[in-house]
Amino acid sequence: MSDGQLNVKVYSAGELVAAFEAFDAVSQGTADMYHSADYYWIGKSPAWAFFCAVPFGMTFTEINAWIYHGGGQELWDELGAKFNIKPFLAGNTGVQMGGWFNKEINSTEDYKGLKIRMPGLGGEVLREIGAAAVNLPGGEIAPALQSGAIDATEWVGPWNDLAFGFYKFAKYYYYPGFHEPGTANDLGVNKDFYESLPKHQQRIVEAAAAMENVYQNAEFNAHDSSSLTTLTGKHKVQVRKFSPDVLNAIGEASGRVMNRVGNSDPLTAKVYKSFLESRKDSIGWAKLADQAYWEARLLPFKYGQ
């Protein structure tokens, strides 16, 4: 896009800095930008989670509406400026799966003491109902599941989960992913570096991030279905749906966590208020649009036969 004016050298986790050190590296100028998920930074400010994924939050299209047209980007910029970071949406994995378990989850009692890898506010919710939620970088999950250091894990969805080989260590695959209904990936750019670029190069960075936001979501939609077929057909994974009772209990716990975290400081409260308003608007429209259409599409009429 820049005809060679901008070149990006990509480092994997552990090459330049450890996975969870990417934020500080960019904030301090050790690196120019990171590509990650902002719920990893809630230790810096709880507000970061709202720009990534929160329990029973917004889907891909809904978070796009908030960020691009509902004031979300301005709030994100305000938050990022406190840490010398300019944030952009740069990918979304869509609605995720609920996770891999080595036992069936029939009630919230089955979460008591369960060692599960789940980051962000989803992990806080599971702690609220008695689970021992931990945060691990992606590359450490499979070894931890294999060794028994954790009993369960969530990651993304069938495409990535198949590649990581979780089916080798846990046979129950649950849905829906209440904790990550539309996980936004972030391109976090060192603010000083970004503002040093000419305006046209700033626009190139912005446009590239927006393109990746669309492209990655399409990529996951293209591969998740066939990967799920491989998991259930070839590897005999058992897909389970969380019961309404379990989801209701998790939902009630989510409400307590979100209200507590969302009002923990003035800026987070400001972000939370905007997020809730946009979520309310999205739910109202989705009932007449997306949700109504999905229900209609499941009617037993013949199509394409």
N, C-alpha and C positions, 0 to 999 in steps of 0.2 A: 504493500500500500504506500509506503514512503519512498519507494524506488531506491532502497539501500541507505536512506538517511538514518533510519532507526533499525538497529539489530538487537535481538534479544538472545542472550545466552541463558539456557535453562538448567538449573541445578535440582536434582532430586533431594528429598529429605535425607539429611545426614552428610551431604557432600559439602555444602557451604556452611550450613547450620543445621541443628536437629529440627525435626518436624515442628515442634511446638515453640521454636525460637524464631520462626519466620517473621512474626509480627514485630518483635523487638528489632530484628535485623533491618527491616524496612523503615520502621519508625526512626531508628538512629542513623540510617543511611549506609549501613553495611551492604545492603542490597537495595536495588532501585524499586523492586516490586515483588509481591508474592501472589500466588493463586491458591486460595484456600477456602475454608468455610468459617464464617465469622463467629459461630458459637464457640469456637475454641478460645476466644478471647474474653469470655465473660468474667474472667478474673480481673481484667483491666476495667471493664464496665459491663454490667448486665445488659445494657442497651444494645451491645453488639449482636446478641442472639436474635433480636427482632428483624435484623437484616439478613438472616440466614434461614432459620427454621425454629418454630416454637410449637409445642403440643397443641393440636387442634387449631393450628394457625391457617395461613393462606396457601393456596396452590400456586403453581407456576404462573398462570395468567393473572391471578389476583395480586401476587406480590409485584409483578411487573406493573400492574395498574397503579399500585401504591407508590412504587419507587419513581416511575416515569411521569405519572400524572397526578398523584395524590399528595405531593409534598414530602414523600419519603426520602428522595435524594437530598433534599435540602437539610433534613434532619441528620441523615447519614454523613453529609459533609460537615455538619456542625460537630458531630461526635468524632469523626476522623481528624478534624483540625486539632483536637485536644492531644492527639498522638502523632501529629505531623504526617497523616495519611490521607490520601485522596482515594475514596472507594468507588468501584464500579461493579454493577452486575456483570458476571462473566461465566454463565453456565447455570444449569439447573437440572437436577436428576429426576424431578417429578415426584409423585407420591412414592414413598419408599415402602419396603416391606417391614413388618414388625419385628423380625429377628429370628435367629436360630437358637433352638433350645434343645437340651438333652433330656427333657421331660415335657410332658403335656402341661399346658397352663389352663386349668379348669376354673380357677378362682384366684382372687388376689392373694389368698393364703399361699399359693404356689410361688409367689414372688418373695415371700419372707426369707431373708438371708441369701437369696439368689445372687450369685456373683455375675453381673452382666456388664458388658462393655456398652455404654451409651453416654455420649457427650452432651454438653449443652443443658438446656432446661428440661429436656426429656429425661436425662439422668436424675435431675433434681426431683422430678415427679415420681420416678420409681423409688428413690430414697424415701419419699413421703409415704409410700405404701409398704416400706420395709425391705426393699431390695438393697443389695450392696453394689451400687452402680459405680463403675470406674471408667476413666478416660484413657484410651490407648491410641497411638497413631496406627494407621491402617496396616503397616507392615508388621506390627507386633500382635495383631489379633489372632491369626491362625495358630501361631506357636502357643499362645496363651490358652486357646481353646483346646488344643491337642494335649497340653500338659495338665489340664485341669485347673489352671490358675483362675480361669473363669468358667462359668457353667453355661453361659449364653452370650450372644452378641448380636448387635444390629450392625449393618454396614450400609448398603445402598439398596440393591435390588438384584434380580436374577442374573443380569449380565455380569456385574462386578463380583457378585457373591460366588458365582460359578468359577470365575477366574481365580478367586482366592481359595477355592477348595473347601469351603466351610462344610459342605455336605459330608466330608470324610469324618467329621468330628461331632456333628449334631444332626439328628434326622428330622426334627420337627421344625417346619418353616412357617412362621405365623404372619398373618396380615389382619388389618391394615396397619401401616406405620403411623400411628397416631402422633408420634413425636416429630416426624418430618414429612409434612404433607406437600412440600414443594421446596426442596433444599436449594437455596441460592448459593452459588459459589461466587466468591468475591475476588476481583483484581484490586489489590491494595497497593497503591503507588506512593512512594515517598513524596510528600507534598512539595517539598523544596525542589526536588528534581522535576516533578511534573510542571511546576510553575516556571521553571527555567527553560522549558521547551517553547519554541515558537507556537503561536496560536494554531497554525495548521497542523502541526505535529500533535498537539493536545487533542485536536479533533480526530486525528487518526487513531490515537490510543482509545478514545471514547468509542469510536465506530467499531474498532476491532473487538472491544469488550462486548458491545451490544450484539455483534454478529455471533460471537462465541456463546452468548447467552441463549440465542435461538438454536444454534447448531448443536450444542451439547444436549439440550433437551430432546431434540429430534433423534439424536444418536441413541440415547437411552430408550426412547420409545421404539426405535427400530430393532433393538437387540434384546430387550427384556423378555418379550414373548417367546422367542425361539430358545432362549437360555432357560426359561422356566420349563419348557418342554423337555429339554435335556436333563434338567434336574429331576423332574418327576418320572420321566420315562427311562432314561439310562441309569440314573443313580438312585431311583426309588425314594426320593425325598417325599415326606408326607406333609402336604400343605394343610394348615389348620387356620381357622378364622377365630379371632378372639370373640368370646361370647359377649352379648349385650351387657351382662352383669359386670364382666371384667372391664369393658370399655366405659361403662357408667362410673365405676369406681375410680378408674384412671382419670376420667373427665373431671370428677369432683376434686380429686387431688390436684389436677392441673389448674383448676380455678384458684385453689388456695395458693399454689406456688406462683402462678402468674400475677396475682394481685399483690403478693408479698414482694416479689422481685420487681414487678413493674412500677412499684411506688417506692423503691429503695433510695432514690435520689432524684433531684429536680429534672435533670436531663433525661434520665430513663423514664420518668413519669410522663414527660412531654412526648417522647417517642411512643410509649405505650398507649397514650390517649389517641394519637394519630393512627397507630396500628389498629386499635379496636374500632375506630370509626370506619376505616377503610374495610376491615373485615366484615363489619355489619352490613355495609353497602354491598359488598361482594356476595354475601350469603343471600341477601334479599333478591338480587338480580339472578343469581345462580339457580334459585328455586324455579324461576320461570324459564331459564335458558338451559344451561348445561345439565343440571340435575333432572329437569323435566324431559330433556331429550334422551339422556341415558336410560331413564325408565321406559320411555317410549320405544327405544331401540331393542329393549329386551323382550318386547311383546312377541308372542309366538307366531308371527307371520313369516311367510317364505320370502327370501330375498336372495337374488343371485343364484337361484336353482332352477 
